[in-house]
């Protein structure tokens, strides 16, 4: 296997340059590294281990699989898709989780995310954004929230 694994204690970020068989690199009980790889040709994945821990808690509370639509993003890929220039995805601190297979309302998903300890929670029509990054101005409950839904829940 041709890869290099680097764990930075100072930044608490995993940098992983993947080889051809990295798809089986398990990070936790239900998440593996390939789920967080950028959708670009760049083989590097940055991932904050705290994000994986929080996502595993979230998944355990749901008792359902969580599908990562977007994990780490390279700067080039983030720009190509029109992502926020200071996105937590660029730091390996965010994941967008599909809502398609989850039998919870948006309010229930938000409540579970808060209980798990996420610091950034964004709700969209098709997914929920969850991150463990720092926010200078969290709400009174200790997290930052945004709602970008364009249609109401049915």
C-alpha positions as CSV (number, residue, x, y, z in Angstrom):
1,X,0.0,0.0,0.0
2,X,1.4,3.4,-1.0
3,X,0.4,6.0,1.6
4,X,1.5,8.2,4.3
5,X,-0.4,8.9,7.5
6,X,0.4,12.0,9.6
7,X,-1.4,12.9,12.8
8,X,-0.7,16.4,14.1
9,X,-1.3,16.7,17.8
10,X,-1.0,20.5,17.7
11,X,-3.7,20.9,15.0
12,X,-5.5,17.7,15.8
13,X,-5.9,17.0,12.1
14,X,-5.2,13.8,10.2
15,X,-3.5,14.2,6.9
16,X,-3.7,11.1,4.8
17,X,-2.3,10.6,1.3
18,X,-4.2,7.7,-0.1
19,X,-3.1,4.8,-2.1
20,X,-5.3,2.7,-4.4
21,X,-6.8,0.5,-1.6
22,X,-7.5,3.2,1.0
23,X,-11.3,2.6,0.7
24,X,-11.1,0.1,3.6
25,X,-9.4,2.5,6.1
26,X,-11.9,2.5,9.1
27,X,-11.9,5.6,11.3
28,X,-14.6,4.5,13.7
29,X,-17.3,1.8,14.0
30,X,-19.4,3.3,11.1
31,X,-17.2,5.7,9.2
32,X,-14.2,5.2,6.9
33,X,-11.8,7.7,5.3
34,X,-13.2,7.4,1.8
35,X,-16.4,9.0,2.9
36,X,-14.5,12.2,3.7
37,X,-12.3,12.4,0.6
38,X,-12.7,15.5,-1.5
39,X,-14.4,15.1,-4.9
40,X,-11.3,16.4,-6.6
41,X,-8.2,14.6,-7.9
42,X,-6.1,15.7,-4.9
43,X,-5.3,12.6,-2.8
44,X,-4.9,14.4,0.5
45,X,-7.6,14.2,3.2
46,X,-7.6,16.5,6.2
47,X,-9.9,15.4,9.0
48,X,-10.3,16.6,12.6
49,X,-10.6,13.4,14.7
50,X,-13.2,15.3,16.9
51,X,-15.5,15.4,13.8
52,X,-15.4,11.6,13.5
53,X,-16.2,11.2,17.2
54,X,-19.1,13.6,17.0
55,X,-20.5,12.0,13.8
56,X,-20.3,8.5,15.4
57,X,-22.3,9.8,18.4
58,X,-24.8,11.3,16.0
59,X,-25.1,8.0,14.0
60,X,-25.4,6.0,17.2
61,X,-28.3,8.2,18.5
62,X,-30.1,7.9,15.1
63,X,-29.4,4.2,14.9
64,X,-29.3,4.6,11.1
65,X,-26.5,4.9,8.6
66,X,-25.3,8.5,7.9
67,X,-24.2,9.2,4.4
68,X,-21.5,11.9,4.0
69,X,-22.3,14.0,0.9
70,X,-19.3,16.3,1.5
71,X,-16.5,15.9,3.9
72,X,-13.0,17.4,3.4
73,X,-12.8,19.8,0.5
74,X,-9.6,21.0,-1.2
75,X,-9.5,24.8,-1.7
76,X,-9.8,24.2,-5.5
77,X,-12.8,22.0,-5.2
78,X,-14.5,24.3,-2.7
79,X,-14.1,27.2,-5.0
80,X,-15.3,25.2,-8.0
81,X,-18.6,24.4,-6.3
82,X,-19.1,27.9,-4.9
83,X,-18.4,26.9,-1.3
84,X,-17.9,29.5,1.4
85,X,-14.3,30.7,1.4
86,X,-13.9,30.1,5.2
87,X,-15.8,26.8,5.1
88,X,-15.0,24.3,7.9
89,X,-14.9,21.7,5.1
90,X,-11.5,23.2,4.2
91,X,-10.1,22.3,7.6
92,X,-11.6,18.8,7.8
93,X,-14.0,19.9,10.5
94,X,-17.3,19.6,8.7
95,X,-19.5,17.0,7.0
96,X,-22.8,17.3,5.1
97,X,-25.0,14.4,6.0
98,X,-27.8,13.3,3.6
99,X,-31.3,13.4,5.1
100,X,-32.8,11.0,2.5
101,X,-32.7,7.8,4.7
102,X,-33.3,9.5,8.0
103,X,-36.8,9.2,9.5
104,X,-36.4,12.3,11.7
105,X,-37.8,15.8,11.3
106,X,-35.3,18.7,10.8
107,X,-36.0,19.9,14.3
108,X,-35.3,16.4,15.7
109,X,-32.0,16.2,13.7
110,X,-31.0,19.6,15.0
111,X,-31.7,18.6,18.6
112,X,-29.7,15.4,18.2
113,X,-26.8,17.4,16.7
114,X,-26.9,19.8,19.7
115,X,-26.9,16.9,22.1
116,X,-23.9,15.4,20.4
117,X,-21.9,18.6,20.8
118,X,-21.6,20.0,17.2
119,X,-20.5,23.7,17.1
120,X,-21.9,24.5,13.7
121,X,-25.3,23.2,12.5
122,X,-26.8,24.1,9.2
123,X,-30.1,22.8,7.8
124,X,-30.7,22.4,4.0
125,X,-33.4,20.8,1.9
126,X,-31.4,17.6,1.3
127,X,-28.8,17.5,4.1
128,X,-27.7,18.7,7.5
129,X,-24.3,20.4,7.8
130,X,-22.4,19.4,11.0
131,X,-19.1,20.7,12.2
132,X,-16.8,20.9,15.2
133,X,-15.1,24.2,14.3
134,X,-14.7,27.4,16.3
135,X,-17.3,30.2,16.0
136,X,-16.6,33.6,17.5
137,X,-20.3,34.3,18.1
138,X,-22.2,31.2,18.9
139,X,-25.8,31.4,20.1
140,X,-26.8,31.4,23.7
141,X,-26.7,27.6,23.7
142,X,-23.0,27.4,22.5
143,X,-23.4,26.6,18.8
144,X,-23.8,28.5,15.5
145,X,-27.0,27.7,13.5
146,X,-28.2,28.6,10.0
147,X,-31.3,27.5,7.9
148,X,-30.9,27.5,4.1
149,X,-34.0,25.5,3.4
150,X,-36.0,26.7,0.4
151,X,-39.0,24.5,1.0
152,X,-41.0,23.6,4.1
153,X,-40.9,20.2,5.6
154,X,-43.8,18.0,4.6
